[in-house]
Amino acid sequence: MKKNKTVIDVRTPAEFMGGSIAGSINIPLNELPMRVDEIKKMIQPIVLCCASGNRSGQAAYYLRNLGIDCENGGSWFDVNYSMSEN
């Protein structure tokens, strides 16, 4: 995974504070509809992550339907690992 992507973590703020990817942005899943304009201005493609990949999958589906270039990265551990490989 290239590092010139925006990483959005859709977990709750409490989960995010417990550990996260350096440079990632915390936008909880339930806040996505209110923050679409902000997300559209971010560097794309956007990689979404959460604890297991379930919430980030929902987020990716929602944002793709709005024309945003994004992908479900799965768990934040997996995204963090794939970013550190490069």
PDB file with one MODEL, atoms N, CA, C and O in Angstrom:
MODEL        1
ATOM      1  N   MET A   1       0.837  -1.182   0.000  1.00  0.00           N
ATOM      2  CA  MET A   1       0.000   0.000   0.000  1.00  0.00           C
ATOM      3  C   MET A   1       0.881   1.244   0.000  1.00  0.00           C
ATOM      4  O   MET A   1       1.817   1.360   0.791  1.00  0.00           O
ATOM      5  N   LYS A   2       0.569   2.153  -0.885  1.00  0.00           N
ATOM      6  CA  LYS A   2       1.355   3.379  -0.951  1.00  0.00           C
ATOM      7  C   LYS A   2       0.953   4.327   0.165  1.00  0.00           C
ATOM      8  O   LYS A   2      -0.192   4.329   0.618  1.00  0.00           O
ATOM      9  N   LYS A   3       1.907   5.125   0.597  1.00  0.00           N
ATOM     10  CA  LYS A   3       1.664   6.013   1.728  1.00  0.00           C
ATOM     11  C   LYS A   3       0.972   7.313   1.343  1.00  0.00           C
ATOM     12  O   LYS A   3       0.603   8.085   2.228  1.00  0.00           O
ATOM     13  N   ASN A   4       0.781   7.584   0.042  1.00  0.00           N
ATOM     14  CA  ASN A   4       0.152   8.830  -0.359  1.00  0.00           C
ATOM     15  C   ASN A   4      -1.361   8.692  -0.480  1.00  0.00           C
ATOM     16  O   ASN A   4      -1.975   9.253  -1.388  1.00  0.00           O
ATOM     17  N   LYS A   5      -1.943   7.955   0.422  1.00  0.00           N
ATOM     18  CA  LYS A   5      -3.385   7.787   0.495  1.00  0.00           C
ATOM     19  C   LYS A   5      -3.858   8.357   1.821  1.00  0.00           C
ATOM     20  O   LYS A   5      -3.098   8.441   2.786  1.00  0.00           O
ATOM     21  N   THR A   6      -5.113   8.743   1.852  1.00  0.00           N
ATOM     22  CA  THR A   6      -5.722   9.179   3.103  1.00  0.00           C
ATOM     23  C   THR A   6      -6.283   7.951   3.809  1.00  0.00           C
ATOM     24  O   THR A   6      -6.969   7.134   3.195  1.00  0.00           O
ATOM     25  N   VAL A   7      -5.993   7.825   5.090  1.00  0.00           N
ATOM     26  CA  VAL A   7      -6.532   6.711   5.871  1.00  0.00           C
ATOM     27  C   VAL A   7      -7.553   7.276   6.846  1.00  0.00           C
ATOM     28  O   VAL A   7      -7.240   8.132   7.674  1.00  0.00           O
ATOM     29  N   ILE A   8      -8.785   6.778   6.732  1.00  0.00           N
ATOM     30  CA  ILE A   8      -9.849   7.163   7.651  1.00  0.00           C
ATOM     31  C   ILE A   8     -10.205   5.951   8.498  1.00  0.00           C
ATOM     32  O   ILE A   8     -10.538   4.885   7.980  1.00  0.00           O
ATOM     33  N   ASP A   9     -10.128   6.133   9.792  1.00  0.00           N
ATOM     34  CA  ASP A   9     -10.484   5.094  10.762  1.00  0.00           C
ATOM     35  C   ASP A   9     -11.904   5.387  11.226  1.00  0.00           C
ATOM     36  O   ASP A   9     -12.159   6.445  11.800  1.00  0.00           O
ATOM     37  N   VAL A  10     -12.829   4.466  10.986  1.00  0.00           N
ATOM     38  CA  VAL A  10     -14.238   4.704  11.296  1.00  0.00           C
ATOM     39  C   VAL A  10     -14.676   4.156  12.654  1.00  0.00           C
ATOM     40  O   VAL A  10     -15.870   4.043  12.932  1.00  0.00           O
ATOM     41  N   ARG A  11     -13.696   3.817  13.495  1.00  0.00           N
ATOM     42  CA  ARG A  11     -14.033   3.356  14.850  1.00  0.00           C
ATOM     43  C   ARG A  11     -14.473   4.546  15.713  1.00  0.00           C
ATOM     44  O   ARG A  11     -14.378   5.700  15.295  1.00  0.00           O
ATOM     45  N   THR A  12     -14.943   4.250  16.897  1.00  0.00           N
ATOM     46  CA  THR A  12     -15.343   5.303  17.832  1.00  0.00           C
ATOM     47  C   THR A  12     -14.102   6.054  18.308  1.00  0.00           C
ATOM     48  O   THR A  12     -12.997   5.517  18.239  1.00  0.00           O
ATOM     49  N   PRO A  13     -14.267   7.294  18.794  1.00  0.00           N
ATOM     50  CA  PRO A  13     -13.114   8.031  19.320  1.00  0.00           C
ATOM     51  C   PRO A  13     -12.387   7.273  20.436  1.00  0.00           C
ATOM     52  O   PRO A  13     -11.161   7.327  20.524  1.00  0.00           O
ATOM     53  N   ALA A  14     -13.129   6.578  21.277  1.00  0.00           N
ATOM     54  CA  ALA A  14     -12.494   5.813  22.361  1.00  0.00           C
ATOM     55  C   ALA A  14     -11.622   4.694  21.803  1.00  0.00           C
ATOM     56  O   ALA A  14     -10.510   4.478  22.283  1.00  0.00           O
ATOM     57  N   GLU A  15     -12.116   3.982  20.796  1.00  0.00           N
ATOM     58  CA  GLU A  15     -11.322   2.922  20.170  1.00  0.00           C
ATOM     59  C   GLU A  15     -10.078   3.512  19.507  1.00  0.00           C
ATOM     60  O   GLU A  15      -8.980   2.969  19.632  1.00  0.00           O
ATOM     61  N   PHE A  16     -10.263   4.626  18.803  1.00  0.00           N
ATOM     62  CA  PHE A  16      -9.169   5.285  18.099  1.00  0.00           C
ATOM     63  C   PHE A  16      -8.071   5.710  19.068  1.00  0.00           C
ATOM     64  O   PHE A  16      -6.886   5.564  18.772  1.00  0.00           O
ATOM     65  N   MET A  17      -8.465   6.234  20.223  1.00  0.00           N
ATOM     66  CA  MET A  17      -7.494   6.669  21.223  1.00  0.00           C
ATOM     67  C   MET A  17      -6.714   5.497  21.802  1.00  0.00           C
ATOM     68  O   MET A  17      -5.605   5.679  22.306  1.00  0.00           O
ATOM     69  N   GLY A  18      -7.283   4.296  21.736  1.00  0.00           N
ATOM     70  CA  GLY A  18      -6.618   3.107  22.246  1.00  0.00           C
ATOM     71  C   GLY A  18      -5.506   2.599  21.344  1.00  0.00           C
ATOM     72  O   GLY A  18      -4.756   1.703  21.733  1.00  0.00           O
ATOM     73  N   GLY A  19      -5.388   3.151  20.160  1.00  0.00           N
ATOM     74  CA  GLY A  19      -4.365   2.754  19.199  1.00  0.00           C
ATOM     75  C   GLY A  19      -4.851   3.048  17.802  1.00  0.00           C
ATOM     76  O   GLY A  19      -6.009   2.796  17.470  1.00  0.00           O
ATOM     77  N   SER A  20      -3.955   3.587  16.971  1.00  0.00           N
ATOM     78  CA  SER A  20      -4.355   3.939  15.617  1.00  0.00           C
ATOM     79  C   SER A  20      -3.133   4.039  14.708  1.00  0.00           C
ATOM     80  O   SER A  20      -1.993   3.946  15.162  1.00  0.00           O
ATOM     81  N   ILE A  21      -3.390   4.228  13.436  1.00  0.00           N
ATOM     82  CA  ILE A  21      -2.328   4.374  12.440  1.00  0.00           C
ATOM     83  C   ILE A  21      -1.848   5.818  12.466  1.00  0.00           C
ATOM     84  O   ILE A  21      -2.656   6.746  12.468  1.00  0.00           O
ATOM     85  N   ALA A  22      -0.545   6.003  12.487  1.00  0.00           N
ATOM     86  CA  ALA A  22       0.015   7.362  12.464  1.00  0.00           C
ATOM     87  C   ALA A  22      -0.490   8.103  11.236  1.00  0.00           C
ATOM     88  O   ALA A  22      -0.404   7.599  10.116  1.00  0.00           O
ATOM     89  N   GLY A  23      -1.014   9.294  11.451  1.00  0.00           N
ATOM     90  CA  GLY A  23      -1.499  10.112  10.355  1.00  0.00           C
ATOM     91  C   GLY A  23      -2.916   9.819   9.899  1.00  0.00           C
ATOM     92  O   GLY A  23      -3.430  10.488   9.002  1.00  0.00           O
ATOM     93  N   SER A  24      -3.555   8.826  10.508  1.00  0.00           N
ATOM     94  CA  SER A  24      -4.926   8.517  10.113  1.00  0.00           C
ATOM     95  C   SER A  24      -5.896   9.524  10.724  1.00  0.00           C
ATOM     96  O   SER A  24      -5.583  10.201  11.703  1.00  0.00           O
ATOM     97  N   ILE A  25      -7.067   9.602  10.127  1.00  0.00           N
ATOM     98  CA  ILE A  25      -8.100  10.535  10.562  1.00  0.00           C
ATOM     99  C   ILE A  25      -9.255   9.728  11.140  1.00  0.00           C
ATOM    100  O   ILE A  25      -9.711   8.762  10.528  1.00  0.00           O
ATOM    101  N   ASN A  26      -9.716  10.115  12.289  1.00  0.00           N
ATOM    102  CA  ASN A  26     -10.830   9.410  12.931  1.00  0.00           C
ATOM    103  C   ASN A  26     -12.148  10.097  12.571  1.00  0.00           C
ATOM    104  O   ASN A  26     -12.428  11.217  12.997  1.00  0.00           O
ATOM    105  N   ILE A  27     -12.939   9.390  11.775  1.00  0.00           N
ATOM    106  CA  ILE A  27     -14.304   9.827  11.472  1.00  0.00           C
ATOM    107  C   ILE A  27     -15.191   8.624  11.747  1.00  0.00           C
ATOM    108  O   ILE A  27     -15.292   7.729  10.908  1.00  0.00           O
ATOM    109  N   PRO A  28     -15.840   8.587  12.914  1.00  0.00           N
ATOM    110  CA  PRO A  28     -16.697   7.451  13.247  1.00  0.00           C
ATOM    111  C   PRO A  28     -17.752   7.201  12.170  1.00  0.00           C
ATOM    112  O   PRO A  28     -18.248   8.137  11.543  1.00  0.00           O
ATOM    113  N   LEU A  29     -18.083   5.945  11.967  1.00  0.00           N
ATOM    114  CA  LEU A  29     -19.027   5.537  10.927  1.00  0.00           C
ATOM    115  C   LEU A  29     -20.305   6.375  10.956  1.00  0.00           C
ATOM    116  O   LEU A  29     -20.793   6.794   9.907  1.00  0.00           O
ATOM    117  N   ASN A  30     -20.843   6.618  12.140  1.00  0.00           N
ATOM    118  CA  ASN A  30     -22.112   7.345  12.227  1.00  0.00           C
ATOM    119  C   ASN A  30     -21.981   8.822  11.854  1.00  0.00           C
ATOM    120  O   ASN A  30     -22.992   9.496  11.657  1.00  0.00           O
ATOM    121  N   GLU A  31     -20.742   9.339  11.753  1.00  0.00           N
ATOM    122  CA  GLU A  31     -20.535  10.741  11.374  1.00  0.00           C
ATOM    123  C   GLU A  31     -20.300  10.927   9.870  1.00  0.00           C
ATOM    124  O   GLU A  31     -20.284  12.059   9.386  1.00  0.00           O
ATOM    125  N   LEU A  32     -20.120   9.840   9.136  1.00  0.00           N
ATOM    126  CA  LEU A  32     -19.802   9.951   7.706  1.00  0.00           C
ATOM    127  C   LEU A  32     -20.797  10.816   6.928  1.00  0.00           C
ATOM    128  O   LEU A  32     -20.370  11.690   6.174  1.00  0.00           O
ATOM    129  N   PRO A  33     -22.114  10.603   7.085  1.00  0.00           N
ATOM    130  CA  PRO A  33     -23.051  11.410   6.287  1.00  0.00           C
ATOM    131  C   PRO A  33     -22.899  12.917   6.507  1.00  0.00           C
ATOM    132  O   PRO A  33     -23.122  13.702   5.585  1.00  0.00           O
ATOM    133  N   MET A  34     -22.527  13.314   7.698  1.00  0.00           N
ATOM    134  CA  MET A  34     -22.395  14.742   8.011  1.00  0.00           C
ATOM    135  C   MET A  34     -21.056  15.308   7.543  1.00  0.00           C
ATOM    136  O   MET A  34     -20.875  16.526   7.525  1.00  0.00           O
ATOM    137  N   ARG A  35     -20.122  14.443   7.166  1.00  0.00           N
ATOM    138  CA  ARG A  35     -18.772  14.902   6.841  1.00  0.00           C
ATOM    139  C   ARG A  35     -18.357  14.577   5.404  1.00  0.00           C
ATOM    140  O   ARG A  35     -17.171  14.596   5.074  1.00  0.00           O
ATOM    141  N   VAL A  36     -19.339  14.281   4.557  1.00  0.00           N
ATOM    142  CA  VAL A  36     -19.054  13.905   3.165  1.00  0.00           C
ATOM    143  C   VAL A  36     -18.303  15.002   2.424  1.00  0.00           C
ATOM    144  O   VAL A  36     -17.349  14.710   1.703  1.00  0.00           O
ATOM    145  N   ASP A  37     -18.714  16.263   2.586  1.00  0.00           N
ATOM    146  CA  ASP A  37     -18.030  17.354   1.880  1.00  0.00           C
ATOM    147  C   ASP A  37     -16.558  17.426   2.278  1.00  0.00           C
ATOM    148  O   ASP A  37     -15.690  17.648   1.434  1.00  0.00           O
ATOM    149  N   GLU A  38     -16.286  17.237   3.566  1.00  0.00           N
ATOM    150  CA  GLU A  38     -14.904  17.226   4.068  1.00  0.00           C
ATOM    151  C   GLU A  38     -14.118  16.065   3.451  1.00  0.00           C
ATOM    152  O   GLU A  38     -12.970  16.232   3.040  1.00  0.00           O
ATOM    153  N   ILE A  39     -14.746  14.894   3.392  1.00  0.00           N
ATOM    154  CA  ILE A  39     -14.094  13.696   2.856  1.00  0.00           C
ATOM    155  C   ILE A  39     -13.794  13.854   1.365  1.00  0.00           C
ATOM    156  O   ILE A  39     -12.739  13.427   0.897  1.00  0.00           O
ATOM    157  N   LYS A  40     -14.712  14.465   0.623  1.00  0.00           N
ATOM    158  CA  LYS A  40     -14.516  14.650  -0.818  1.00  0.00           C
ATOM    159  C   LYS A  40     -13.285  15.506  -1.116  1.00  0.00           C
ATOM    160  O   LYS A  40     -12.710  15.387  -2.198  1.00  0.00           O
ATOM    161  N   LYS A  41     -12.873  16.355  -0.193  1.00  0.00           N
ATOM    162  CA  LYS A  41     -11.716  17.226  -0.389  1.00  0.00           C
ATOM    163  C   LYS A  41     -10.395  16.545  -0.038  1.00  0.00           C
ATOM    164  O   LYS A  41      -9.326  17.098  -0.300  1.00  0.00           O
ATOM    165  N   MET A  42     -10.457  15.357   0.548  1.00  0.00           N
ATOM    166  CA  MET A  42      -9.241  14.650   0.962  1.00  0.00           C
ATOM    167  C   MET A  42      -8.566  13.989  -0.231  1.00  0.00           C
ATOM    168  O   MET A  42      -9.198  13.724  -1.253  1.00  0.00           O
ATOM    169  N   ILE A  43      -7.263  13.727  -0.080  1.00  0.00           N
ATOM    170  CA  ILE A  43      -6.508  13.021  -1.117  1.00  0.00           C
ATOM    171  C   ILE A  43      -7.120  11.634  -1.282  1.00  0.00           C
ATOM    172  O   ILE A  43      -7.327  10.898  -0.318  1.00  0.00           O
ATOM    173  N   GLN A  44      -7.401  11.308  -2.549  1.00  0.00           N
ATOM    174  CA  GLN A  44      -7.975  10.003  -2.845  1.00  0.00           C
ATOM    175  C   GLN A  44      -6.964   9.195  -3.642  1.00  0.00           C
ATOM    176  O   GLN A  44      -6.152   9.797  -4.344  1.00  0.00           O
ATOM    177  N   PRO A  45      -6.965   7.880  -3.576  1.00  0.00           N
ATOM    178  CA  PRO A  45      -7.980   7.066  -2.933  1.00  0.00           C
ATOM    179  C   PRO A  45      -7.875   7.095  -1.412  1.00  0.00           C
ATOM    180  O   PRO A  45      -6.812   7.331  -0.838  1.00  0.00           O
ATOM    181  N   ILE A  46      -9.001   6.849  -0.797  1.00  0.00           N
ATOM    182  CA  ILE A  46      -9.098   6.812   0.656  1.00  0.00           C
ATOM    183  C   ILE A  46      -9.147   5.359   1.092  1.00  0.00           C
ATOM    184  O   ILE A  46      -9.869   4.550   0.508  1.00  0.00           O
ATOM    185  N   VAL A  47      -8.378   5.032   2.120  1.00  0.00           N
ATOM    186  CA  VAL A  47      -8.405   3.691   2.704  1.00  0.00           C
ATOM    187  C   VAL A  47      -9.166   3.797   4.013  1.00  0.00           C
ATOM    188  O   VAL A  47      -8.849   4.620   4.871  1.00  0.00           O
ATOM    189  N   LEU A  48     -10.171   2.951   4.149  1.00  0.00           N
ATOM    190  CA  LEU A  48     -10.987   2.939   5.363  1.00  0.00           C
ATOM    191  C   LEU A  48     -10.616   1.739   6.208  1.00  0.00           C
ATOM    192  O   LEU A  48     -10.366   0.651   5.687  1.00  0.00           O
ATOM    193  N   CYS A  49     -10.581   1.943   7.515  1.00  0.00           N
ATOM    194  CA  CYS A  49     -10.274   0.838   8.411  1.00  0.00           C
ATOM    195  C   CYS A  49     -11.099   0.962   9.686  1.00  0.00           C
ATOM    196  O   CYS A  49     -11.664   2.015   9.983  1.00  0.00           O
ATOM    197  N   CYS A  50     -11.151  -0.123  10.420  1.00  0.00           N
ATOM    198  CA  CYS A  50     -11.859  -0.161  11.711  1.00  0.00           C
ATOM    199  C   CYS A  50     -11.213  -1.276  12.544  1.00  0.00           C
ATOM    200  O   CYS A  50     -10.016  -1.535  12.415  1.00  0.00           O
ATOM    201  N   ALA A  51     -11.993  -1.921  13.385  1.00  0.00           N
ATOM    202  CA  ALA A  51     -11.437  -2.997  14.210  1.00  0.00           C
ATOM    203  C   ALA A  51     -11.331  -4.312  13.428  1.00  0.00           C
ATOM    204  O   ALA A  51     -10.319  -5.008  13.515  1.00  0.00           O
ATOM    205  N   SER A  52     -12.377  -4.648  12.664  1.00  0.00           N
ATOM    206  CA  SER A  52     -12.397  -5.941  11.979  1.00  0.00           C
ATOM    207  C   SER A  52     -12.537  -5.854  10.464  1.00  0.00           C
ATOM    208  O   SER A  52     -12.244  -6.816   9.754  1.00  0.00           O
ATOM    209  N   GLY A  53     -12.982  -4.712   9.973  1.00  0.00           N
ATOM    210  CA  GLY A  53     -13.251  -4.570   8.545  1.00  0.00           C
ATOM    211  C   GLY A  53     -14.730  -4.472   8.244  1.00  0.00           C
ATOM    212  O   GLY A  53     -15.106  -4.166   7.113  1.00  0.00           O
ATOM    213  N   ASN A  54     -15.584  -4.727   9.233  1.00  0.00           N
ATOM    214  CA  ASN A  54     -17.028  -4.664   9.023  1.00  0.00           C
ATOM    215  C   ASN A  54     -17.509  -3.225   8.835  1.00  0.00           C
ATOM    216  O   ASN A  54     -18.144  -2.907   7.829  1.00  0.00           O
ATOM    217  N   ARG A  55     -17.211  -2.366   9.790  1.00  0.00           N
ATOM    218  CA  ARG A  55     -17.655  -0.966   9.687  1.00  0.00           C
ATOM    219  C   ARG A  55     -16.982  -0.260   8.523  1.00  0.00           C
ATOM    220  O   ARG A  55     -17.617   0.548   7.845  1.00  0.00           O
ATOM    221  N   SER A  56     -15.710  -0.547   8.278  1.00  0.00           N
ATOM    222  CA  SER A  56     -15.030   0.094   7.150  1.00  0.00           C
ATOM    223  C   SER A  56     -15.601  -0.400   5.820  1.00  0.00           C
ATOM    224  O   SER A  56     -15.590   0.338   4.834  1.00  0.00           O
ATOM    225  N   GLY A  57     -16.094  -1.623   5.781  1.00  0.00           N
ATOM    226  CA  GLY A  57     -16.766  -2.129   4.576  1.00  0.00           C
ATOM    227  C   GLY A  57     -18.058  -1.371   4.319  1.00  0.00           C
ATOM    228  O   GLY A  57     -18.366  -1.028   3.177  1.00  0.00           O
ATOM    229  N   GLN A  58     -18.812  -1.110   5.376  1.00  0.00           N
ATOM    230  CA  GLN A  58     -20.041  -0.323   5.244  1.00  0.00           C
ATOM    231  C   GLN A  58     -19.713   1.088   4.773  1.00  0.00           C
ATOM    232  O   GLN A  58     -20.398   1.641   3.913  1.00  0.00           O
ATOM    233  N   ALA A  59     -18.650   1.667   5.351  1.00  0.00           N
ATOM    234  CA  ALA A  59     -18.240   3.022   4.993  1.00  0.00           C
ATOM    235  C   ALA A  59     -17.807   3.089   3.528  1.00  0.00           C
ATOM    236  O   ALA A  59     -18.173   4.022   2.812  1.00  0.00           O
ATOM    237  N   ALA A  60     -17.027   2.101   3.084  1.00  0.00           N
ATOM    238  CA  ALA A  60     -16.554   2.077   1.700  1.00  0.00           C
ATOM    239  C   ALA A  60     -17.733   1.982   0.734  1.00  0.00           C
ATOM    240  O   ALA A  60     -17.768   2.679  -0.281  1.00  0.00           O
ATOM    241  N   TYR A  61     -18.679   1.135   1.046  1.00  0.00           N
ATOM    242  CA  TYR A  61     -19.870   0.981   0.204  1.00  0.00           C
ATOM    243  C   TYR A  61     -20.620   2.307   0.103  1.00  0.00           C
ATOM    244  O   TYR A  61     -21.004   2.725  -0.989  1.00  0.00           O
ATOM    245  N   TYR A  62     -20.822   2.954   1.222  1.00  0.00           N
ATOM    246  CA  TYR A  62     -21.536   4.232   1.278  1.00  0.00           C
ATOM    247  C   TYR A  62     -20.799   5.309   0.473  1.00  0.00           C
ATOM    248  O   TYR A  62     -21.407   5.995  -0.349  1.00  0.00           O
ATOM    249  N   LEU A  63     -19.499   5.455   0.708  1.00  0.00           N
ATOM    250  CA  LEU A  63     -18.732   6.510   0.046  1.00  0.00           C
ATOM    251  C   LEU A  63     -18.559   6.256  -1.452  1.00  0.00           C
ATOM    252  O   LEU A  63     -18.588   7.197  -2.244  1.00  0.00           O
ATOM    253  N   ARG A  64     -18.379   4.996  -1.844  1.00  0.00           N
ATOM    254  CA  ARG A  64     -18.274   4.678  -3.277  1.00  0.00           C
ATOM    255  C   ARG A  64     -19.554   5.075  -4.010  1.00  0.00           C
ATOM    256  O   ARG A  64     -19.507   5.559  -5.141  1.00  0.00           O
ATOM    257  N   ASN A  65     -20.691   4.867  -3.356  1.00  0.00           N
ATOM    258  CA  ASN A  65     -21.967   5.244  -3.973  1.00  0.00           C
ATOM    259  C   ASN A  65     -22.115   6.750  -4.129  1.00  0.00           C
ATOM    260  O   ASN A  65     -22.981   7.214  -4.870  1.00  0.00           O
ATOM    261  N   LEU A  66     -21.284   7.512  -3.442  1.00  0.00           N
ATOM    262  CA  LEU A  66     -21.273   8.970  -3.568  1.00  0.00           C
ATOM    263  C   LEU A  66     -20.176   9.440  -4.521  1.00  0.00           C
ATOM    264  O   LEU A  66     -19.948  10.641  -4.665  1.00  0.00           O
ATOM    265  N   GLY A  67     -19.497   8.492  -5.171  1.00  0.00           N
ATOM    266  CA  GLY A  67     -18.470   8.825  -6.142  1.00  0.00           C
ATOM    267  C   GLY A  67     -17.091   9.068  -5.561  1.00  0.00           C
ATOM    268  O   GLY A  67     -16.225   9.627  -6.234  1.00  0.00           O
ATOM    269  N   ILE A  68     -16.877   8.656  -4.322  1.00  0.00           N
ATOM    270  CA  ILE A  68     -15.576   8.839  -3.678  1.00  0.00           C
ATOM    271  C   ILE A  68     -14.721   7.599  -3.923  1.00  0.00           C
ATOM    272  O   ILE A  68     -15.174   6.472  -3.721  1.00  0.00           O
ATOM    273  N   ASP A  69     -13.482   7.815  -4.358  1.00  0.00           N
ATOM    274  CA  ASP A  69     -12.545   6.729  -4.632  1.00  0.00           C
ATOM    275  C   ASP A  69     -12.003   6.212  -3.295  1.00  0.00           C
ATOM    276  O   ASP A  69     -11.174   6.859  -2.654  1.00  0.00           O
ATOM    277  N   CYS A  70     -12.481   5.044  -2.893  1.00  0.00           N
ATOM    278  CA  CYS A  70     -12.066   4.502  -1.597  1.00  0.00           C
ATOM    279  C   CYS A  70     -12.058   2.988  -1.634  1.00  0.00           C
ATOM    280  O   CYS A  70     -12.581   2.362  -2.556  1.00  0.00           O
ATOM    281  N   GLU A  71     -11.448   2.413  -0.601  1.00  0.00           N
ATOM    282  CA  GLU A  71     -11.390   0.963  -0.474  1.00  0.00           C
ATOM    283  C   GLU A  71     -11.463   0.580   0.999  1.00  0.00           C
ATOM    284  O   GLU A  71     -11.095   1.356   1.881  1.00  0.00           O
ATOM    285  N   ASN A  72     -11.938  -0.613   1.238  1.00  0.00           N
ATOM    286  CA  ASN A  72     -11.978  -1.150   2.597  1.00  0.00           C
ATOM    287  C   ASN A  72     -10.630  -1.803   2.873  1.00  0.00           C
ATOM    288  O   ASN A  72     -10.284  -2.824   2.279  1.00  0.00           O
ATOM    289  N   GLY A  73      -9.873  -1.194   3.789  1.00  0.00           N
ATOM    290  CA  GLY A  73      -8.575  -1.762   4.141  1.00  0.00           C
ATOM    291  C   GLY A  73      -8.665  -2.861   5.183  1.00  0.00           C
ATOM    292  O   GLY A  73      -7.684  -3.560   5.435  1.00  0.00           O
ATOM    293  N   GLY A  74      -9.841  -3.021   5.796  1.00  0.00           N
ATOM    294  CA  GLY A  74     -10.010  -4.036   6.832  1.00  0.00           C
ATOM    295  C   GLY A  74      -9.660  -3.482   8.199  1.00  0.00           C
ATOM    296  O   GLY A  74      -9.948  -2.326   8.510  1.00  0.00           O
ATOM    297  N   SER A  75      -9.043  -4.313   9.003  1.00  0.00           N
ATOM    298  CA  SER A  75      -8.694  -3.877  10.360  1.00  0.00           C
ATOM    299  C   SER A  75      -7.551  -2.866  10.312  1.00  0.00           C
ATOM    300  O   SER A  75      -6.722  -2.885   9.402  1.00  0.00           O
ATOM    301  N   TRP A  76      -7.526  -1.998  11.293  1.00  0.00           N
ATOM    302  CA  TRP A  76      -6.452  -0.985  11.315  1.00  0.00           C
ATOM    303  C   TRP A  76      -5.090  -1.637  11.497  1.00  0.00           C
ATOM    304  O   TRP A  76      -4.078  -1.086  11.064  1.00  0.00           O
ATOM    305  N   PHE A  77      -5.052  -2.806  12.133  1.00  0.00           N
ATOM    306  CA  PHE A  77      -3.777  -3.532  12.273  1.00  0.00           C
ATOM    307  C   PHE A  77      -3.243  -3.917  10.894  1.00  0.00           C
ATOM    308  O   PHE A  77      -2.058  -3.745  10.605  1.00  0.00           O
ATOM    309  N   ASP A  78      -4.144  -4.446  10.036  1.00  0.00           N
ATOM    310  CA  ASP A  78      -3.746  -4.873   8.690  1.00  0.00           C
ATOM    311  C   ASP A  78      -3.275  -3.689   7.847  1.00  0.00           C
ATOM    312  O   ASP A  78      -2.272  -3.785   7.140  1.00  0.00           O
ATOM    313  N   VAL A  79      -4.001  -2.578   7.925  1.00  0.00           N
ATOM    314  CA  VAL A  79      -3.625  -1.388   7.152  1.00  0.00           C
ATOM    315  C   VAL A  79      -2.281  -0.859   7.648  1.00  0.00           C
ATOM    316  O   VAL A  79      -1.415  -0.500   6.851  1.00  0.00           O
ATOM    317  N   ASN A  80      -2.118  -0.816   8.947  1.00  0.00           N
ATOM    318  CA  ASN A  80      -0.858  -0.337   9.526  1.00  0.00           C
ATOM    319  C   ASN A  80       0.304  -1.204   9.051  1.00  0.00           C
ATOM    320  O   ASN A  80       1.360  -0.688   8.687  1.00  0.00           O
ATOM    321  N   TYR A  81       0.112  -2.506   9.056  1.00  0.00           N
ATOM    322  CA  TYR A  81       1.161  -3.440   8.620  1.00  0.00           C
ATOM    323  C   TYR A  81       1.473  -3.241   7.133  1.00  0.00           C
ATOM    324  O   TYR A  81       2.643  -3.179   6.753  1.00  0.00           O
ATOM    325  N   SER A  82       0.447  -3.140   6.294  1.00  0.00           N
ATOM    326  CA  SER A  82       0.681  -3.015   4.856  1.00  0.00           C
ATOM    327  C   SER A  82       1.361  -1.689   4.525  1.00  0.00           C
ATOM    328  O   SER A  82       2.133  -1.618   3.569  1.00  0.00           O
ATOM    329  N   MET A  83       1.091  -0.645   5.293  1.00  0.00           N
ATOM    330  CA  MET A  83       1.743   0.638   5.054  1.00  0.00           C
ATOM    331  C   MET A  83       3.204   0.601   5.489  1.00  0.00           C
ATOM    332  O   MET A  83       4.044   1.272   4.890  1.00  0.00           O
ATOM    333  N   SER A  84       3.511  -0.165   6.511  1.00  0.00           N
ATOM    334  CA  SER A  84       4.893  -0.230   7.007  1.00  0.00           C
ATOM    335  C   SER A  84       5.782  -1.073   6.105  1.00  0.00           C
ATOM    336  O   SER A  84       7.006  -0.989   6.202  1.00  0.00           O
ATOM    337  N   GLU A  85       5.193  -1.887   5.226  1.00  0.00           N
ATOM    338  CA  GLU A  85       5.987  -2.723   4.313  1.00  0.00           C
ATOM    339  C   GLU A  85       6.668  -1.900   3.238  1.00  0.00           C
ATOM    340  O   GLU A  85       7.695  -2.322   2.707  1.00  0.00           O
ATOM    341  N   ASN A  86       6.125  -0.733   2.899  1.00  0.00           N
ATOM    342  CA  ASN A  86       6.660   0.074   1.802  1.00  0.00           C
ATOM    343  C   ASN A  86       7.694   1.071   2.262  1.00  0.00           C
ATOM    344  O   ASN A  86       8.233   1.821   1.449  1.00  0.00           O
TER     345      ASN A  86
ENDMDL
END
